Amino acid sequence: MIIDRIALILSIIGGLNWGSIGFFGYDFVAWIFGGQNAVGSRIIYSLVGVSAIWCISLLFRERTPLLDSAED
């Protein structure tokens, strides 16, 4: 599902940003958008938070086995 991939990508971006804050003390999102309180930064932070909440649902979904294309 496309929304799952978007949520996963945004969560990875957020995780990498938090990693850079933890390891280097540098916030790339704030740097790109002009500070933590800039509108662009707050939008990105909000999107990352919503995508992380969405990714929680991925943990509890029932998985369907992938069909092997060689069987067709």
Order of alpha helices (4+ residues) and beta strands (2+ residues): alpha-alpha-alpha
